[in-house]
Amino acid sequence: MRIEFSKYQGTGNDFVILDNRDGQYNFLTEAQIAFLCYRRFGIGADGLMMLQQRDGYDFEMKYFNADGKEGSMCGNGGRCIVQFARDLNIIQDATRFIASDGPHNALITDEGWIELNMIDVNGIEKRENVSILNTGSPHFIQPVTGLDSLDVETLGKSIRYSDEFINSGINVNFIEPLADGLHIRTYERGVEAETLSCGTGATAAALSVATVSPNPQTIVMQTRGGKLEIKFLHTQEHQFSDIRLCGPAKFVFSGVIAL
């Protein structure tokens, strides 16, 4: 079987994307998806997405982690699949699509960035020096010092596979203040390694440090793969709305691979 694919990346978070509007790739197994994402023998990616037909929406985003298992919402992936839909002429500069966590609106700006509306967040669990919240995927946020030299792989894995999170899994984010925002590094479940960027993680981290204000807020997030901006309203404690994940989404290459 020959698989036609496209490769996209959003601040270094990279994805294989398949046009599955006619259902031709419904047969793919967990093992085959993992193979496509494997960097040594397959194409190589942090995840795989299928763009599918869905009544009432421009398209459906179906997301799989690099281990081949169907995943929860991926923010950087959401921006990439919007750009993919634009490149296929399915949409123009605005879209409404559906993902695992519900409907999303997105806008491609004149500068080429994509502003992706995320789900509202109605709660943050605060522990000593830790925040836990769900922005479409679950996230553990821990402020640290010396983030550049932190062993994210070891520390992130120890938290993700702790007794509390070993079954359901959680994405582990470490943050440190910068003069103009936050520096973030993320250990992602499903990839089971540090990625260059995590969109839902950047969103969760920004909300975890936000102050209550009647005005819209923007927090700049510096990932290893580039800059993102998180825009939102925070009018009540732990209540967030109009959340937008803003950043680039770039076509890398396309091709055909045989299974």
Beta strands, then each sheet from edge to edge (+ up, - down):
strand 1: 2-10
strand 2: 13-19
strand 3: 47-52
strand 4: 60-65
strand 5: 94-99
strand 6: 102-108
strand 7: 114-117
strand 8: 125-127
strand 9: 130-134
strand 10: 138-143
strand 11: 171-178
strand 12: 181-188
strand 13: 193-195
strand 14: 213-223
strand 15: 226-236
strand 16: 239-247
strand 17: 250-258
sheet 1: 4+ 3- 2- 1+ 17-
sheet 2: 5+ 6- 7+ 16- 15+ 14- 12- 11+ 10+ 9- 8+
sheet 3: 5+ 6- 7+ 16- 15+ 14- 12- 13+
end
